[in-house]
Amino acid sequence: GAVVSQHPSWVICKSGTSVKIECRSLDFQATTMFWYRQFPKQSLMLMATSNEGSKATYEQGVEKDKFLINHASLTLSTLTVTSAHPEDSSFYICSASRGWGNQPQHFGDGTRLSIL
Amino acid sequence: GESVGLHLPTLSVQEGDNSIINCAYSNSASDYFIWYKQESGKGPQFIIDIRSNMDKRQGQRVTVLLNKTVKHLSLQIAATQPGDSAVYFCAEIPNSGNTPLVFGKGTRLSVIA
């Protein structure tokens, strides 16, 4: 159990394009989902925390108008990179947690975004 | 281990030997810790967790040790196999509740067949 699916796994697009990434918890309800960004050979950096039915909480330095997060249901959160530029190229990973209390986060397999 | 610049520390072990991966965490108030394994091009995979009221927890071929006095966490992998080659991250939750994980810098484990 605790499977998190992320789609698409790889995106290549032109500069200026907006890209939507989906994160789904397949076999459990996720009250909270998290979005991370990872550059090569580095650790995961938290971008935002997404709670179902409310606005996402963004980490310092992350532009909320650039990275739009929607958490419309207990099984789906989306991250939209608006007007993407080459510097937005990265590996984006989501995770989901079953609920409150100390619970492990289960991760999707990530989305590799390449902006030309 | 500690990272130098952008390069992950690397641990190389012979197949069949035991591996020990170390992690220093930052927040003395953290009460929940997790080890994740990340293979190339994939998301982190949960390995084992431990709560602060414990100092040792064992899983299948893996053991996590927690030393709260020096804020140190270690992951021991017994009889390391080629499939264990990956980057390993420790993560802590600074406060109880559904708060974000804080990830360590990661260690790359390379298993020599």
Interface residues (C-beta under 8 A of the other chain):
Chain A: A2 V4 Q6 T31 T32 F34 P40 K41 Q42 S43 L44 L46 T49 I93 S95 S97 G99 W100 G101 N102 Q103 P104 Q105 H106 F107 G108 D109 G110 R112
Chain B: L6 H7 L8 D31 Y32 I34 Y36 G41 K42 G43 P44 Q45 F46 D49 R51 F89 I93 S96 G97 N98 P100 L101 F103 G104 K105 G106
